[in-house]
Amino acid sequence: MNSKTISILSYVTIIGWIIAYVKSKDLSTKNDLAHYHLEQGLGFFLLTVVVNIILSITVSILPVLSFLNYIGLILLILWVFGIINAANEQRKPIPVIGKLFENKFGFLE
């Protein structure tokens, strides 16, 4: 696998992220692009899980707040931006939330 494939795969579910992480260790040289998108993908996955749990609890307690489920669509759009950046081999963060994940996961190095 090359760094572009690993970068794209890092956004495709947690299973895809694990595969990309394992394959990134097989690269002969440390690749900054793959490492960057592994950070972005893991951070996005964790944020999505937390947001969905909070939204599920909030909407089940207060059904009048069901319009908050549109946050899921916003997350979907941000996810697509991450994949596009990986496909274009750009080290750009996911809009709005990507800066939160930069240099936060030390175990990836």
PyMOL commands that set and color helices and strands:
alter all, ss='L'
color gray80, all
select helices_A, chain A and resi 3-9+13-26+32-61+63-87+98-101+106-108
alter helices_A, ss='H'
color red, helices_A
deselect
rebuild
show_as cartoon
